[in-house]
Amino acid sequence: MKLLFSLLLTLLFITQAQEDIIRAALQAQLDAPQLRSTLTQDIEGEASVTIIEYVAPNNFRMVMPDIEMIVMSGKTYQKEGDA
């Protein structure tokens, strides 16, 4: 993962100072006891929203159109559609 991230930053043609800021921000997210992130994408002209929630040490929830996935204490639960 670190190698992939380093290669990505190299391709972005950013300065070392900018890279340090990005790395610090990403590390702060990884170190946080909880995190909520919303990603909005344009897919074929329609907005698609994905919500990601994380609570340390091992609880994770991701909600996408038509799919919700929850990981709690090593167990995974998935809901598809409007069920």
C-alpha positions in Angstrom: 0.0 0.0 0.0 2.8 2.4 0.9 4.6 1.7 -2.4 1.4 2.2 -4.4 0.8 5.5 -2.5 4.4 6.6 -3.2 4.0 5.9 -6.9 0.8 7.8 -7.1 2.3 10.8 -5.4 5.2 10.7 -7.8 2.8 10.7 -10.8 1.1 13.8 -9.5 4.2 15.9 -9.8 4.0 17.5 -6.4 6.7 18.9 -4.3 8.1 17.2 -1.2 6.4 19.7 1.1 3.0 18.9 -0.6 3.6 15.2 -0.3 4.4 15.6 3.4 1.1 17.4 4.0 -0.9 14.7 2.1 0.9 11.9 4.0 0.2 13.6 7.4 -3.4 14.1 6.5 -3.9 10.5 5.5 -2.0 9.2 8.6 -4.2 11.4 10.8 -7.3 9.6 9.3 -5.7 6.2 9.9 -4.9 7.1 13.5 -8.4 8.5 14.2 -10.6 6.5 16.6 -13.5 7.0 14.1 -13.9 8.3 10.6 -16.8 9.2 8.3 -16.3 9.9 4.7 -18.7 10.7 1.9 -17.7 10.2 -1.7 -19.8 11.6 -4.5 -19.1 10.4 -8.1 -20.6 11.2 -11.4 -21.4 7.9 -13.1 -22.8 8.1 -16.6 -24.4 11.5 -15.7 -25.9 10.4 -12.4 -24.6 11.2 -8.9 -23.6 8.2 -6.9 -22.9 8.6 -3.2 -20.8 6.2 -1.1 -20.6 6.7 2.7 -17.8 5.0 4.6 -17.7 4.9 8.4 -15.0 3.4 10.6 -14.8 3.0 14.3 -11.5 1.6 15.7 -10.4 -1.0 16.1 -12.4 -3.2 13.7 -15.9 -1.8 12.9 -16.6 -0.7 9.4 -19.7 0.3 7.4 -20.0 1.2 3.7 -23.2 2.3 2.1 -23.5 2.5 -1.6 -26.5 2.6 -3.9 -28.3 -0.7 -3.5 -25.6 -2.2 -1.2 -24.8 -1.8 2.5 -21.9 -3.7 4.1 -21.1 -3.8 7.8 -18.1 -5.4 9.4 -18.2 -5.8 13.2 -15.8 -7.8 15.3 -14.7 -9.9 12.4 -18.2 -10.7 11.1 -19.5 -9.3 7.8 -23.1 -8.5 7.1 -24.4 -7.3 3.7 -27.8 -6.0 2.5 -28.6 -5.6 -1.1 -31.5 -3.6 -2.6 -34.3 -2.1 -0.4 -34.6 -5.2 1.7 
